[in-house]
Amino acid sequence: MRPERLRDLLWFILPALLLWVQYPLWWGRGGVLDNRQLQHNIADLNAQNHRLQQRNARLSAEVDDLKHGLAVIEEYARRDLGLIKQHEVFYGVISSVEHSKNN
């Protein structure tokens, strides 16, 4: 084989070999792009986990209040059920938006 032919063949083979080696690094499983997507997923899951932890803390405090205090139960009864104490006067205010919905 002539040296010029060998050199031309190497100029074709080496870039092809380089691309073949680089492909899994960038686009393969566990490659750079896959790793970047996984990092975004981890950040999203951490944010969701933080929101759920805050919600759990609020619910835990609410359960603790319900177990140990009658004031919270009274507040729920007044707000959700419309209960009033004896000798209290209840004034219901109907906004114009509610009034127009009912008619």
C-alpha positions in Angstrom: 0.0 0.0 0.0 1.3 3.4 -0.9 2.0 5.9 2.0 -0.4 8.5 0.5 -3.2 5.9 0.4 -2.5 4.9 4.0 -2.5 8.6 5.1 -5.8 9.2 3.4 -7.3 6.1 5.0 -6.1 7.3 8.4 -7.7 10.7 7.9 -11.0 8.9 7.3 -10.7 6.3 10.1 -9.4 8.5 12.9 -12.4 11.0 12.9 -14.8 8.1 12.5 -13.2 6.3 15.5 -13.3 9.6 17.5 -17.0 10.0 16.8 -17.7 6.3 17.7 -15.9 6.8 21.0 -17.6 10.1 21.8 -21.2 9.0 21.0 -21.8 7.1 24.3 -20.2 9.9 26.3 -22.7 12.5 25.1 -25.8 10.6 24.0 -25.5 7.2 25.6 -27.1 5.9 28.8 -25.3 7.7 31.7 -23.8 10.2 29.3 -23.6 13.9 29.7 -27.0 14.7 28.4 -28.6 11.9 30.4 -26.8 13.1 33.5 -28.0 16.7 33.0 -31.6 15.5 32.7 -31.3 13.4 35.9 -29.9 16.5 37.7 -33.0 18.5 36.7 -35.2 15.6 37.9 -33.5 15.5 41.2 -33.9 19.3 41.7 -37.6 19.0 40.9 -38.1 16.1 43.3 -36.2 18.0 46.0 -38.4 21.0 45.6 -41.5 18.8 45.7 -40.2 17.0 48.8 -39.6 20.3 50.5 -43.2 21.5 49.8 -44.5 18.2 51.2 -42.4 18.4 54.3 -43.8 21.9 55.0 -47.4 20.6 54.4 -46.7 17.7 56.8 -45.4 20.0 59.5 -48.5 22.2 59.2 -50.8 19.1 59.4 -48.8 17.7 62.3 -49.2 21.0 64.2 -52.9 21.1 63.4 -53.3 17.5 64.7 -51.4 18.4 67.9 -53.7 21.5 68.4 -56.8 19.3 67.9 -55.5 16.7 70.4 -54.6 19.3 73.1 -56.9 22.3 72.7 -60.6 23.0 72.6 -60.0 26.4 71.0 -59.2 24.9 67.7 -62.2 22.7 67.7 -64.4 25.6 68.6 -62.8 27.6 65.7 -63.6 24.8 63.2 -67.1 24.5 64.5 -67.8 28.2 64.1 -66.1 28.5 60.7 -67.3 25.3 59.0 -70.6 24.6 60.7 -71.7 28.1 61.5 -72.2 27.4 65.2 -72.7 30.2 67.7 -72.5 30.3 71.5 -75.6 30.8 73.7 -76.4 34.6 74.0 -74.5 35.5 70.9 -76.0 37.2 67.9 -75.0 36.0 64.4 -75.0 38.5 61.5 -74.6 36.9 58.1 -73.3 39.2 55.4 -74.2 38.3 51.8 -71.9 39.8 49.2 -73.3 41.0 45.9 -71.4 38.2 44.1 -73.0 35.5 46.3 -76.4 37.1 45.9 -76.2 37.2 42.1 -75.1 33.5 42.1 -78.1 32.4 44.1 -80.6 34.2 41.8 
